Amino acid sequence: MAKIGSTPLMFLLLCATFGAVLSANSANISTDQAALLALKSHITHDPYNVLLTNWCTSTSVCDWVGVTCGSKHPRVTALNFSYMDLTGTIPPYLGNLSFLASLNIRQNSFRGSLPIELTNLRRLKYLNLGNNSFDEEIPSWFGYFAQLRGLWLYANEFTGVIPSTRGSLSKLETLSLFNNNLKGQIPVTMGNLSNLKLLYLDYNSFSGSISFSISNILSFVKRCFIHNNLTAGHLLSGIFDNLSKLQVLSLTGNRISGNIPNSLCNCKDLEYLSLWNNSMEGSIPIEIGNLSMLQSLYLDHNNLKGN
């Protein structure tokens, strides 16, 4: 009798558990839907009516334009609104998309401040805000994105300095900050970005010297563009000693003086080198001839001499 009596009870428990799981999943996707509808309400200009005509509660969130859901869980994992000419702001509710791994809103006209609630996006791996109209300082809390692989903030109007917390993004592979209004020195803590491959800092107003701390950053990087107001006096003789992985180096339009170090020949993989428009002097090291991978070389607008 005890065994027979336990069967209905077990059935009820299984039903209750299954119902709770369904309810939880329903609440989760409902949370994602509410977050996206909040974003839609913050869009003030949608010239192609993409969101207006497509983002409707009568269809699944996973079928909305620009939205990708996971294959195992019905949760939003990626948003891509690039090249939609949208104008608007980012609402704090976007931080409720707890499964979001990729956010791409490049080539739009988003503006205003980035809400701190975005720090809830602990799974975020790729964040592309390029070519918008953000004009405040880069938030120091970007350091909370521990899983971030790619960060693109280029062609905005970000001001201030690069937060030192950027050095805590140990998994970062691409950092693109070019064409903003950033200033100050390049943080030494960026030398902790041991997985960094691509670095774009050009067309800002960074200052300071090119020292071994920057050389430590470049030792991980394959492509680097720094067109700013950096000064160095003389480039330190061993600054290129550990840059064997470097493929592209552009220090165009800085205020670098002194000789080109012979250690440049250690950059065996270098394909592109531009020291154009600086104040460098002396003769071109004959060791540059050992850079067998070099395809492009720009040394004009300096004070170099000799053969």
C-alpha positions in Angstrom: 0.0 0.0 0.0 2.8 2.4 0.8 4.4 1.8 -2.6 1.0 2.3 -4.4 0.3 5.4 -2.4 3.7 6.9 -3.2 3.1 6.7 -7.0 0.5 9.5 -7.2 2.6 11.6 -4.9 5.7 11.1 -7.0 3.7 12.0 -10.1 2.5 15.2 -8.5 6.0 16.1 -7.5 7.3 15.5 -11.1 4.5 17.6 -12.5 5.2 20.4 -10.1 8.9 20.4 -10.9 8.3 20.3 -14.6 5.8 23.2 -14.3 8.3 25.2 -12.3 11.0 24.7 -15.0 8.6 25.8 -17.7 7.5 28.8 -15.6 11.2 29.7 -15.1 12.0 29.5 -18.8 8.9 31.5 -19.6 9.9 34.2 -17.2 13.4 34.3 -18.6 12.4 34.8 -22.2 9.8 37.3 -20.9 12.5 39.2 -19.2 14.5 39.3 -22.5 11.4 40.5 -24.3 10.8 43.3 -21.8 14.4 44.4 -22.1 14.2 44.6 -25.9 10.9 46.4 -25.8 12.5 48.9 -23.5 15.3 49.4 -26.0 12.7 49.9 -28.8 11.0 52.6 -26.7 14.4 54.4 -26.5 14.8 54.5 -30.3 13.7 58.0 -31.5 14.5 57.5 -35.2 14.1 54.3 -37.2 14.2 55.4 -40.8 13.6 51.9 -42.2 10.9 51.0 -39.7 12.8 47.8 -38.9 12.0 47.6 -35.2 8.6 49.2 -35.6 7.2 46.6 -38.0 9.1 43.6 -36.8 9.5 43.8 -33.1 6.0 42.7 -32.1 4.8 40.7 -29.1 2.8 38.5 -31.5 6.0 36.8 -32.6 8.8 35.1 -30.7 11.7 37.3 -29.6 14.0 34.9 -31.3 12.4 35.7 -34.7 13.0 39.5 -34.3 15.4 41.2 -36.7 18.8 41.6 -35.2 18.2 39.1 -32.4 19.9 35.7 -32.0 18.9 33.1 -29.4 20.8 30.2 -28.0 20.3 26.7 -29.4 20.0 25.0 -26.0 18.2 27.7 -24.0 15.5 30.1 -25.4 17.5 33.2 -24.3 18.9 36.1 -26.3 22.6 35.6 -26.9 23.4 38.2 -29.6 22.1 41.6 -30.8 23.2 43.1 -34.1 21.8 46.4 -35.1 24.7 47.5 -37.3 24.1 49.9 -40.2 20.4 50.5 -39.4 20.8 54.3 -39.0 19.0 54.1 -35.6 19.0 57.1 -33.3 18.5 56.6 -29.6 19.9 55.8 -26.2 20.8 52.6 -24.3 18.3 51.8 -21.5 19.5 50.2 -18.2 17.0 47.3 -18.9 19.5 46.0 -21.5 21.5 44.7 -18.5 18.7 42.1 -17.9 19.8 40.1 -21.0 21.9 37.9 -18.8 22.8 35.4 -21.6 24.0 38.1 -24.0 27.4 37.3 -25.4 27.6 39.8 -28.3 26.3 43.3 -28.7 26.9 45.1 -32.1 25.4 48.5 -32.7 28.1 50.0 -34.9 27.3 52.6 -37.6 24.2 54.2 -35.9 23.6 57.4 -33.9 23.3 56.1 -30.4 24.2 58.8 -27.8 24.1 59.6 -24.1 25.7 57.6 -21.3 26.2 53.9 -21.0 24.1 52.6 -18.0 26.1 50.8 -15.3 23.5 48.0 -15.4 25.4 46.7 -18.4 27.9 45.2 -15.9 25.3 42.5 -15.4 26.2 41.1 -18.8 28.8 38.8 -17.4 28.8 36.6 -20.5 29.6 39.4 -22.9 32.5 38.6 -25.2 32.1 41.1 -28.0 31.0 44.8 -27.6 31.0 46.9 -30.7 29.8 50.5 -30.2 31.8 51.9 -33.2 30.8 54.9 -35.2 28.1 56.3 -33.0 27.8 59.5 -30.9 28.7 58.6 -27.4 30.5 61.6 -25.9 31.2 60.9 -22.2 34.2 59.2 -20.6 34.8 55.5 -21.1 33.3 53.9 -18.0 35.8 52.4 -15.5 33.4 49.6 -14.9 34.2 48.1 -18.4 36.7 46.1 -16.3 33.8 44.0 -15.1 33.5 42.3 -18.5 35.9 39.5 -17.6 35.0 37.4 -20.7 35.4 40.2 -23.2 37.4 39.3 -26.3 36.7 42.3 -28.6 36.0 45.9 -27.7 35.3 48.5 -30.4 34.6 52.1 -29.3 36.1 53.8 -32.4 34.7 56.9 -34.2 32.7 58.2 -31.3 33.3 61.3 -29.1 34.6 59.6 -26.0 36.6 62.0 -23.8 39.0 61.7 -20.9 41.6 59.0 -20.4 41.8 55.2 -20.9 40.7 53.8 -17.5 43.4 51.8 -15.8 40.8 49.0 -15.3 41.1 48.2 -19.0 44.2 46.3 -18.0 42.0 43.8 -16.1 40.4 42.5 -19.4 42.9 39.6 -19.5 41.1 37.8 -22.4 40.9 40.9 -24.7 42.2 40.3 -28.2 41.1 43.4 -30.0 40.9 47.0 -28.7 39.8 49.7 -31.0 39.6 53.3 -29.7 40.7 55.3 -32.7 39.1 58.6 -33.7 37.8 59.8 -30.3 38.8 62.7 -28.0 40.9 60.6 -25.6 43.9 62.1 -23.9 46.5 61.5 -21.2 49.0 58.7 -21.1 48.5 55.1 -22.3 48.1 53.2 -19.0 50.9 50.9 -18.0 48.3 48.4 -16.8 47.5 47.7 -20.5 50.7 45.7 -20.4 48.6 43.0 -18.6 46.6 42.3 -21.8 48.7 39.3 -22.7 46.1 38.1 -25.3 45.9 41.4 -27.2 46.5 41.0 -30.9 45.0 44.2 -32.5 45.4 47.7 -31.0 44.0 50.9 -32.6 44.7 54.1 -30.7 45.2 56.4 -33.6 43.6 59.9 -34.0 43.3 60.8 -30.4 45.3 63.2 -28.2 47.4 60.8 -26.1 50.6 62.3 -24.8 53.6 61.0 -22.9 56.6 59.0 -23.9 57.1 55.8 -25.8 58.8 53.8 -23.1 59.4 50.1 -22.2 55.9 50.0 -20.7 54.4 50.6 -24.1 56.9 48.1 -25.5 55.5 45.5 -23.1 52.0 46.1 -24.5 53.3 45.8 -28.1 55.0 42.5 -27.3 51.7 40.7 -27.6 50.3 42.8 -30.4 50.3 42.0 -34.2 48.9 45.2 -35.4 49.3 48.6 -33.7 48.3 52.1 -34.8 49.2 55.1 -32.6 48.8 58.5 -34.3 48.8 61.0 -31.5 51.1 63.5 -29.7 53.4 61.0 -28.1 56.9 62.1 -27.4 59.9 60.0 -26.7 63.1 62.0 -27.1 65.2 59.1 -28.4 63.5 55.8 -28.8 65.2 53.5 -26.3 67.7 51.2 -28.0 66.1 48.0 -26.9 62.4 49.0 -27.3 61.9 46.5 -30.2 63.8 43.6 -28.6 60.7 41.5 -27.8 58.4 42.5 -30.6 58.9 39.5 -32.9 55.2 39.0 -33.4 54.5 42.5 -34.6 53.3 42.6 -38.2 52.0 46.2 -38.5 53.4 49.3 -36.6 52.3 52.8 -37.4 53.6 55.7 -35.2 52.7 58.3 -37.8 52.2 61.9 -36.8 53.7 61.8 -33.3 56.6 63.9 -32.1 59.2 61.2 -31.9 62.8 62.3 -32.2 66.2 60.6 -32.1 67.5 57.7 -34.2 65.8 54.6 -35.4 67.0 51.9 -33.1 68.9 49.0 -34.6 66.7 46.7 -32.5 64.0 47.2 -35.1 65.5 44.3 -37.0 64.1 42.0 -34.2 60.6 42.5 -35.6 61.0 39.6 -38.0 57.3 39.4 -39.0 57.0 43.1 -39.7 55.0 43.8 -42.9 54.1 47.4 -42.5 56.2 50.2 -40.8 55.3 53.8 -40.7 57.3 56.4 -38.8 56.1 59.1 -41.2 55.8 62.8 -40.0 57.9 62.7 -36.8 61.3 64.4 -35.9 63.6 61.4 -36.3 67.2 62.0 -37.3 70.3 60.2 -38.2 70.6 57.5 -40.9 68.3 54.6 -41.7 69.8 51.5 -40.0 71.1 49.0 -42.5 69.5 46.3 -40.4 66.1 47.2 -41.8 67.2 45.3 -44.9 66.9 42.1 -42.8 63.2 42.5 -42.5 62.3 40.1 -45.3 58.5 40.3 -44.7 58.4 44.0 -45.0 56.1 45.2 -47.8 55.4 48.9 -46.9 57.8 51.4 -45.4 57.1 55.1 -44.7 59.9 57.2 -43.3 59.3 60.5 -45.0 58.8 63.9 -43.3 61.6 63.3 -40.8 65.1 64.6 -40.6 66.8 61.4 -41.7 69.9 61.5 -43.9 72.4 59.3 -45.7 71.9 56.5 -48.2 
